[in-house]
């Protein structure tokens, strides 16, 4: 394992303003937990004591949020929509002078192309079966937000398409996105255009990847396609490779357990105490991530 980088501090150097960037946004558990009184009490304290201004969480469109119900046989209406639980959460955040950093995902089962899910709350990670329906849904969602909170308020929010789609792929055992990069770009473009069609002043961005990946490709795609891109996001964790080790060392969510099915590779690992120790450490980190 590589040593952590060393930093030096010159106490005699000229001073400058310290940007409290950590106050901008805090991450939370999945959306349904924000309906709980204990979560709301804790978020209120975090805002009051630590100054957090935005909060971001997974699963805004999960089925436990009851947003999209199964399709009904009415021409032109692909599904029934209910934004009640989302309203409860967003109303609360605004009441304590916080704002949502809106992660647009995961896929409601009524709109999903497959059954792949992640986590105990069954977040569907598949692309939409019909991008026209998905675009319609996003448009209706944004329209509802504007009607309820006003254009000026919603313009101050951030809308991020999906979460860490690079940790995925159709063969990944723990995927946030069970498709490839090109399919994510398609999802992004349809989502961003549907959002901007309701209000051009809204801020939409991505790719919300881990470890800085796909950023250049994302910017290139948006320049070529003309898809809106107002901000770029990526995520870092203590286990990332910039400190010498991490599970996010490839375009997919690396699963060390797969090595158990490769006898030759496992034989090489078990023949070396150093490789064997590294393998068990990798397994421990992987299991803690999922």
DRENKOL-193857 format. One record per atom (N, C-alpha, C, O): x, y, z; residue in three letters. Coordinates in steps of 0.1 Angstrom, whole numbers, plus 5000, padded with zeros to 4 digits. Layout:
<nodes>
XYZAla/...
</nodes>
This chain:
<nodes>
500849885000Unk/500050005000Unk/500950125000Unk/501850145008Unk/500550224991Unk/501350344991Unk/501050435003Unk/499950435008Unk/502050505007Unk/501850595019Unk/500950715015Unk/500950755003Unk/500250765025Unk/499450885022Unk/500351005019Unk/501351015025Unk/499951085010Unk/500751205006Unk/500951295018Unk/500051315027Unk/502151355019Unk/502451445030Unk/502151585025Unk/502351625013Unk/501751675034Unk/501451815031Unk/502151895041Unk/502351855053Unk/502652015037Unk/503352105046Unk/502552235047Unk/501752275037Unk/502652305058Unk/501952435060Unk/502852535065Unk/503552525075Unk/502952645057Unk/503752765061Unk/502952865069Unk/502152935063Unk/503252865082Unk/502452955091Unk/502753105088Unk/502053195093Unk/503753135081Unk/504153275078Unk/503653325064Unk/503853435061Unk/503053235057Unk/502553265044Unk/501353365045Unk/500653365055Unk/501153445035Unk/499953535035Unk/498653455036Unk/498553345031Unk/497753515044Unk/496453445046Unk/495453485035Unk/495553585028Unk/494453395034Unk/493353425024Unk/492053375030Unk/492053295040Unk/490953405024Unk/489653365029Unk/489553215027Unk/489853155017Unk/488953145038Unk/488753005037Unk/487352975033Unk/486353015039Unk/487252915021Unk/485852875016Unk/485352755023Unk/485952645023Unk/484252775030Unk/483652655037Unk/482852575027Unk/481652565028Unk/483552515018Unk/482852435008Unk/482152315013Unk/481152265007Unk/482552265025Unk/481952145031Unk/480452175035Unk/479652085038Unk/480152305037Unk/478852345041Unk/477852345030Unk/476652345032Unk/478352335017Unk/477452345006Unk/476452225006Unk/475252255004Unk/476952105007Unk/476051995005Unk/476451875014Unk/477651855016Unk/475551805019Unk/475751685027Unk/475051565021Unk/473951585016Unk/475551445022Unk/474951335017Unk/474051265028Unk/474351275040Unk/473051195024Unk/472151125033Unk/471850985029Unk/472350945018Unk/471150915037Unk/470650785033Unk/469550795022Unk/469250915018Unk/468950685018Unk/467950695007Unk/466750775011Unk/466450795022Unk/465950825000Unk/464950925002Unk/463950885012Unk/463550975020Unk/463450765013Unk/462350725022Unk/462750755037Unk/461850785045Unk/463950755040Unk/464350785054Unk/464150925058Unk/463950965069Unk/464051015048Unk/463851155050Unk/462351185054Unk/462051295058Unk/461551085054Unk/460151095058Unk/460051075073Unk/459051105079Unk/461151035080Unk/461050995094Unk/461351115102Unk/462151205099Unk/460751125114Unk/460951235123Unk/462351245129Unk/462851355130Unk/462951125131Unk/464351135136Unk/465351185126Unk/466251265129Unk/465151145113Unk/465951205103Unk/465751355102Unk/466751425100Unk/464551395102Unk/464351545101Unk/464851625113Unk/465351735111Unk/464851565125Unk/465451625136Unk/466951635135Unk/467551735138Unk/467551525130Unk/469051525128Unk/469451625117Unk/470451695119Unk/468651635106Unk/469051725096Unk/468851875100Unk/469651955096Unk/467851895108Unk/467752035114Unk/468952065122Unk/469452185121Unk/469351975131Unk/470552005139Unk/471752025130Unk/472552115133Unk/471951935120Unk/473151955111Unk/473152085104Unk/474152155103Unk/471952135100Unk/471852265093Unk/472252375103Unk/472952465100Unk/471652365115Unk/471852475125Unk/473252475130Unk/473852585132Unk/473852365133Unk/475152355139Unk/476252355129Unk/477352415132Unk/476052295117Unk/477152285108Unk/477052365095Unk/477952385088Unk/475852425093Unk/475652515082Unk/475352455069Unk/475452525059Unk/475052325068Unk/474752255055Unk/473652335048Unk/472652365054Unk/473752355035Unk/472752425027Unk/471952335018Unk/470752365016Unk/472552225013Unk/471852135004Unk/472051995010Unk/472951965017Unk/471151905006Unk/471251765009Unk/470951674997Unk/470051704989Unk/471751574995Unk/471651484984Unk/471451344989Unk/472051304998Unk/470551264982Unk/470251134986Unk/469851054974Unk/469351104964Unk/470050914975Unk/469550824965Unk/468050804966Unk/467450834975Unk/467550744955Unk/466250674955Unk/465050764956Unk/463950724961Unk/465150884950Unk/463950974950Unk/462750904943Unk/461650934946Unk/463050824932Unk/462050764924Unk/461850614927Unk/461150544920Unk/462450564938Unk/462250424942Unk/460750394944Unk/459950484947Unk/460450274943Unk/459050234945Unk/458550254959Unk/457350274962Unk/459450254969Unk/459050284983Unk/458650434985Unk/458050474995Unk/458950514975Unk/458450654975Unk/457050664967Unk/456450774967Unk/456650564961Unk/455250554955Unk/455050664945Unk/454050724943Unk/456150694937Unk/456050804927Unk/455350764914Unk/454450834909Unk/455750654909Unk/455250604896Unk/454550474899Unk/455150374903Unk/453250464896Unk/452450344897Unk/452350274884Unk/452650334874Unk/451850154884Unk/451850074872Unk/450950144861Unk/450050214864Unk/451350124848Unk/450650194838Unk/449150154838Unk/448750044842Unk/448350254833Unk/446950234832Unk/446550244817Unk/447150324810Unk/445450184813Unk/445150184798Unk/444450314794Unk/443250304790Unk/445050424795Unk/444550554791Unk/445450604780Unk/446650624783Unk/444950634768Unk/445850674757Unk/446550804761Unk/446050904766Unk/447950804759Unk/448750924761Unk/449150934776Unk/449951024779Unk/448750844785Unk/449150854799Unk/449850724802Unk/449150624805Unk/451150724802Unk/451850594805Unk/451850544819Unk/452150424821Unk/451550624829Unk/451550584843Unk/450850684851Unk/450650794847Unk/450450644863Unk/449950734873Unk/451050784882Unk/451950704886Unk/451050914885Unk/452150974893Unk/451651024906Unk/450451074907Unk/452451014916Unk/452151064929Unk/453351124936Unk/454351054938Unk/453351254938Unk/454551324943Unk/454451364958Unk/455151444963Unk/453451294965Unk/453151334979Unk/454351314988Unk/454751414995Unk/455051204987Unk/456251184996Unk/457351274993Unk/458051325002Unk/457551304980Unk/458651394976Unk/458251534982Unk/459151604987Unk/457051574981Unk/456551704986Unk/456851715001Unk/457251815006Unk/456551605008Unk/456751615023Unk/458251635026Unk/458551715035Unk/459151575018Unk/460551595021Unk/461051735017Unk/461651795025Unk/460651775005Unk/461151905000Unk/460452015008Unk/461152115011Unk/459252005012Unk/458552105021Unk/459352115034Unk/459652225039Unk/459752005040Unk/460552005052Unk/461852075050Unk/462252165058Unk/462552045040Unk/463952105037Unk/463852255036Unk/464652325042Unk/462852305029Unk/462652445027Unk/462252515040Unk/462652625043Unk/461552435049Unk/461152495062Unk/462252515071Unk/462152605080Unk/463452445069Unk/464552465078Unk/465652545070Unk/466852545074Unk/465252605059Unk/466152685051Unk/467252605044Unk/468452655042Unk/466952485040Unk/467852395032Unk/467152375019Unk/466052405017Unk/467952315009Unk/467452294996Unk/467852154992Unk/468852094996Unk/467152094983Unk/467451954978Unk/468551964966Unk/468352044957Unk/469551884967Unk/470451864956Unk/469851734949Unk/470151624954Unk/469051744939Unk/468151644934Unk/468951544926Unk/469351574915Unk/469051414931Unk/469551304923Unk/468451234916Unk/467551184923Unk/468351244903Unk/467251184895Unk/467451034893Unk/468150994884Unk/466850954902Unk/466950814901Unk/466350754914Unk/465950834922Unk/466250624915Unk/466550524905Unk/465350504896Unk/464450584895Unk/465250394889Unk/464250374879Unk/462950314885Unk/463050204891Unk/461850374885Unk/460550314890Unk/460250194882Unk/460550184870Unk/459850084889Unk/459549954882Unk/458649974870Unk/458749904860Unk/457650064872Unk/456650074861Unk/457250124848Unk/456750104837Unk/458450184849Unk/459150244837Unk/460450164833Unk/461050194823Unk/460750064841Unk/462050004840Unk/462049894829Unk/461049834826Unk/463249874823Unk/463449774813Unk/463849644819Unk/463849544811Unk/464149634831Unk/464649504837Unk/464349504852Unk/463649594858Unk/464849394859Unk/464549374873Unk/465749384882Unk/465649354894Unk/466949424876Unk/468149434885Unk/467949544895Unk/467549654892Unk/468249504908Unk/468149604919Unk/469449604927Unk/470249514926Unk/469549704936Unk/470649724944Unk/470149764958Unk/469249844959Unk/470849714969Unk/470549754982Unk/469249684987Unk/468549634980Unk/469049705001Unk/467949635007Unk/466649705002Unk/465549635003Unk/466649824998Unk/465449894994Unk/465149874979Unk/464249944974Unk/465849784972Unk/465549744959Unk/465549854949Unk/464549874942Unk/466649924948Unk/466750034938Unk/466949974925Unk/467949904922Unk/466050004915Unk/466149944902Unk/467150024894Unk/467050144893Unk/468149954889Unk/469250014882Unk/469250004867Unk/470250034860Unk/468149964861Unk/468049944847Unk/467650064839Unk/466950154845Unk/467950084827Unk/467450194819Unk/465950184817Unk/465350084820Unk/465350294813Unk/463950294810Unk/463650204798Unk/464450194789Unk/462450134799Unk/462050054787Unk/461650134776Unk/461650094764Unk/461250264779Unk/460750354768Unk/461250494772Unk/460750554782Unk/462150544764Unk/462750674767Unk/461650784766Unk/461850894772Unk/460650764758Unk/459650864756Unk/458850874769Unk/458450984774Unk/458550754776Unk/457850754788Unk/458750824799Unk/458250904807Unk/459950794799Unk/460950854809Unk/460951004808Unk/460851074818Unk/461051054795Unk/461151194793Unk/459851264797Unk/459851364803Unk/458651194795Unk/457351244799Unk/457351254814Unk/456851354820Unk/457851154821Unk/457851144836Unk/458651264841Unk/458251334851Unk/459851274836Unk/460751384841Unk/460051524839Unk/460151604848Unk/459451544827Unk/458751664825Unk/457651694835Unk/457451804839Unk/456851584838Unk/455751604847Unk/456351634861Unk/455751714869Unk/457451564865Unk/458051594878Unk/458451734879Unk/458151804889Unk/459151784869Unk/459651924870Unk/458452024869Unk/458452124877Unk/457451994861Unk/456252084861Unk/455652094875Unk/455252194879Unk/455551974881Unk/454951974895Unk/455852064905Unk/455252134912Unk/457152044904Unk/458052124913Unk/457852274911Unk/457752354920Unk/457752314898Unk/457552454895Unk/456252504900Unk/456152614906Unk/455252434898Unk/453852474903Unk/453852484918Unk/453152564923Unk/454552394925Unk/454452394939Unk/455352494946Unk/455052564956Unk/456552504940Unk/457652584947Unk/457952714940Unk/458652804946Unk/457552734927Unk/457852854920Unk/459152844912Unk/460052774916Unk/459152904901Unk/460352894892Unk/461652944899Unk/462652884897Unk/461553064905Unk/462753114912Unk/463353024922Unk/464553004922Unk/462552954930Unk/463052864940Unk/463652744933Unk/464852704937Unk/463052684924Unk/463552564917Unk/464752594909Unk/465652504908Unk/464952714904Unk/466152744897Unk/467352744906Unk/468452734902Unk/467152754919Unk/468252754929Unk/468752614933Unk/469652594940Unk/467952514928Unk/468352374931Unk/469252324920Unk/469552384910Unk/469852204923Unk/470652134913Unk/470051994910Unk/469551934919Unk/470051964897Unk/469451834893Unk/470551744886Unk/471151784876Unk/470851634892Unk/471951544888Unk/471351414883Unk/470451354890Unk/471751374871Unk/471151254865Unk/471851134870Unk/473051104866Unk/471151054878Unk/471650924883Unk/472750934893Unk/473051044897Unk/473350824897Unk/474450814906Unk/475450714902Unk/475150594900Unk/476650754900Unk/477850664898Unk/477550554887Unk/477650434890Unk/477150594875Unk/476850494865Unk/478150414861Unk/477950314854Unk/479250464864Unk/480550394860Unk/480650264869Unk/481350174865Unk/480050264881Unk/480050144889Unk/478950064885Unk/477950054892Unk/479049994874Unk/477949924869Unk/478349834857Unk/479449784856Unk/477449814848Unk/477549734836Unk/476649614838Unk/476349574849Unk/476249544827Unk/475349444827Unk/475749314835Unk/474949234840Unk/477149304836Unk/477649184843Unk/478149214857Unk/478649124864Unk/477949334862Unk/478449374875Unk/477449314886Unk/476249334884Unk/478049264897Unk/477149204907Unk/476649314916Unk/475649294924Unk/477249434916Unk/476749544925Unk/476749674917Unk/477749754918Unk/475749694908Unk/475849804899Unk/474849914902Unk/473649884906Unk/475250034902Unk/474350144902Unk/473650164889Unk/472550224888Unk/474250114878Unk/473750134865Unk/474050004857Unk/475149974854Unk/472949934854Unk/473149804847Unk/473149814832Unk/472549734825Unk/473849914827Unk/474149934813Unk/475449994811Unk/476250004820Unk/475750044799Unk/477150094796Unk/477150244796Unk/476150314798Unk/478250304793Unk/478450444793Unk/477550514782Unk/476950614785Unk/477550454771Unk/476750514760Unk/475250524763Unk/474550614760Unk/474750414770Unk/473350414775Unk/473150524785Unk/472050584786Unk/474150544794Unk/473950654804Unk/473950784797Unk/473150874801Unk/474750804787Unk/474750934780Unk/473350954773Unk/472851074773Unk/472750854768Unk/471450864763Unk/470450904774Unk/469550994772Unk/470550834785Unk/469650864796Unk/469851014800Unk/468851084803Unk/471051054801Unk/471351194805Unk/470751294795Unk/470151384799Unk/470951274782Unk/470451364772Unk/468951374773Unk/468351484773Unk/468251264773Unk/466751264774Unk/466351334786Unk/465351414786Unk/466951304798Unk/466551364810Unk/466851514810Unk/465951594814Unk/468051554806Unk/468351694806Unk/467451784797Unk/467051894800Unk/467151724785Unk/466251794776Unk/464851804781Unk/464151914780Unk/464351704787Unk/463051704793Unk/462951804804Unk/461951874806Unk/463951814812Unk/464051914823Unk/464052054818Unk/463252144822Unk/464952084808Unk/465052214803Unk/463852254795Unk/463552374793Unk/463052164790Unk/461852194782Unk/460852264791Unk/460052334787Unk/460852234804Unk/459952294814Unk/460452424819Unk/459652514822Unk/461852434820Unk/462452564825Unk/463852564821Unk/464652494827Unk/464152654812Unk/465552654807Unk/466552704817Unk/467752674816Unk/466152764828Unk/467052824838Unk/467352724849Unk/468152754858Unk/466852594848Unk/467252494858Unk/468652444855Unk/469152444844Unk/469352404866Unk/470652354865Unk/470652204865Unk/470152144874Unk/471252144854Unk/471252004853Unk/472751954850Unk/473452024843Unk/473151844856Unk/474551804854Unk/474751654857Unk/473851584860Unk/475951614856Unk/476451474858Unk/477951474855Unk/478551584855Unk/478551364853Unk/477951234852Unk/477851164866Unk/477351044866Unk/478151234877Unk/477951174890Unk/478751044892Unk/478350964899Unk/479851034885Unk/480650914886Unk/481550914898Unk/481651014905Unk/482150804901Unk/483150794912Unk/484550814905Unk/484850774894Unk/485450884913Unk/486850884909Unk/487150954897Unk/488150914890Unk/486451054893Unk/486751144882Unk/486551084868Unk/486851154858Unk/486050964867Unk/485950904854Unk/484750954845Unk/483851014851Unk/484850944832Unk/483950984822Unk/483751134821Unk/482851174813Unk/484451214828Unk/484251354828Unk/484551414814Unk/483751484808Unk/485751384809Unk/486051434796Unk/485151384785Unk/484751454776Unk/484751254786Unk/483851194777Unk/482451264778Unk/481751284768Unk/482051294790Unk/480751354792Unk/480751494786Unk/479751524779Unk/481751574788Unk/481851704782Unk/481851694767Unk/481151774760Unk/482651604762Unk/482651584748Unk/481351544742Unk/480951594731Unk/480651454748Unk/479351414744Unk/478351524743Unk/477651544733Unk/478351604754Unk/477351714754Unk/477751824744Unk/476851884738Unk/479051844741Unk/479351944731Unk/478951894717Unk/478451974709Unk/479051764715Unk/478751704702Unk/477251704700Unk/476751724689Unk/476551664710Unk/475051634709Unk/474251764712Unk/473051774708Unk/474851854718Unk/474151974722Unk/473351954735Unk/472552044738Unk/473551844742Unk/472751824754Unk/473151924765Unk/474351954766Unk/472251974773Unk/472552074783Unk/473552014793Unk/473351904797Unk/474452094798Unk/475352054809Unk/475752184817Unk/476552254812Unk/475152204828Unk/475452324836Unk/476452304847Unk/477152404851Unk/476752184851Unk/477752154861Unk/478252014859Unk/477551924854Unk/479451984865Unk/480051844864Unk/480251794878Unk/480751874887Unk/479851674880Unk/480051614894Unk/480751484893Unk/480651404884Unk/481551454904Unk/482151324906Unk/482351304921Unk/482151404929Unk/482651184925Unk/482651154940Unk/483951084943Unk/484551014936Unk/484451114955Unk/485651054961Unk/485351004975Unk/484551054982Unk/486150894978Unk/485950824991Unk/487250794997Unk/488350804990Unk/487350765010Unk/488650735016Unk/489350615010Unk/490550605011Unk/488650535004Unk/489250414998Unk/489750434983Unk/490150344977Unk/489550554978Unk/489950574964Unk/491450564962Unk/492250564971Unk/491750534949Unk/493150504946Unk/494150624948Unk/495350604948Unk/493650744950Unk/494550854952Unk/495250844965Unk/496350914967Unk/494750764974Unk/495550744987Unk/496250604986Unk/496750564997Unk/496150534975Unk/496950414974Unk/496150284973Unk/496750184970Unk/494850294975Unk/494050174975Unk/492650204973Unk/492150314977Unk/491850124966Unk/490450144965Unk/489850044956Unk/490449974948Unk/488550024958Unk/487749924949Unk/487449994936Unk/487049924927Unk/487550124935Unk/487150194923Unk/488350214914Unk/488650324910Unk/489050104910Unk/490250114902Unk/489950064887Unk/490850034880Unk/488750064883Unk/488350034869Unk/487050094866Unk/486450164874Unk/486650074854Unk/485350124849Unk/484150054855Unk/483050094853Unk/484349944862Unk/483249874869Unk/483549864883Unk/484649894888Unk/482549824891Unk/482649804905Unk/483449674907Unk/482749564906Unk/484749674909Unk/485549554909Unk/485049464921Unk/484949504932Unk/484849334918Unk/484349234928Unk/485449134930Unk/485649044922Unk/486249144941Unk/487349044944Unk/486848904945Unk/487648814943Unk/485548884948Unk/485048744950Unk/485048674937Unk/485048544937Unk/485048744926Unk/485148674912Unk/486448604911Unk/486448504903Unk/487448634918Unk/488748564917Unk/488648424922Unk/489448334918Unk/487648394930Unk/487448264936Unk/487148164925Unk/487348044926Unk/486648214914Unk/486248124902Unk/487348114892Unk/487148054881Unk/488548164896Unk/489748164887Unk/490848084894Unk/491648144901Unk/490847954892Unk/491847874900Unk/493247914898Unk/494047914908Unk/493747944886Unk/495147984884Unk/495448114891Unk/496548124898Unk/494548214890Unk/494748334897Unk/494748324912Unk/495648384919Unk/493848234918Unk/493848214932Unk/495048134937Unk/495548164948Unk/495548044928Unk/496747974932Unk/497948064934Unk/498748054943Unk/498048164925Unk/499148264926Unk/498948354938Unk/499948384945Unk/497748384941Unk/497448464953Unk/497848394966Unk/498548444975Unk/497448264967Unk/497648184979Unk/499148144980Unk/499548114991Unk/499948154970Unk/501348124970Unk/502148234976Unk/503348224979Unk/501548354977Unk/502248474982Unk/501548524995Unk/500448574993Unk/502248535006Unk/501548595018Unk/501148735016Unk/500048775021Unk/501948815009Unk/501648955006Unk/500348964998Unk/499449045001Unk/500248884987Unk/499148884978Unk/497848834985Unk/496748884983Unk/498048734994Unk/496948675001Unk/496348775011Unk/495148795012Unk/497248855018Unk/496748955027Unk/496049065020Unk/495049115024Unk/496649105008Unk/495949205000Unk/494549164995Unk/493649244995Unk/494449034992Unk/493148984987Unk/492148984998Unk/491049034995Unk/492448945010Unk/491448945021Unk/491149095025Unk/489949115029Unk/492149185024Unk/491849325027Unk/490849375016Unk/489949445019Unk/491049345004Unk/490249384993Unk/488849334995Unk/487849404992Unk/488649204999Unk/487349145001Unk/486649225012Unk/485449245011Unk/487349255023Unk/486749325034Unk/486149465030Unk/485049505034Unk/486949535022Unk/486549665018Unk/485349655008Unk/484449735009Unk/485449554999Unk/484349544990Unk/483049514997Unk/481949574994Unk/483049425007Unk/481849385014Unk/481349495022Unk/480149515024Unk/482249585027Unk/481749705035Unk/481049805026Unk/480249885030Unk/481449805013Unk/480849905004Unk/479449864999Unk/478649954996Unk/479149734999Unk/477849684994Unk/476949645005Unk/475749605003Unk/
</nodes>
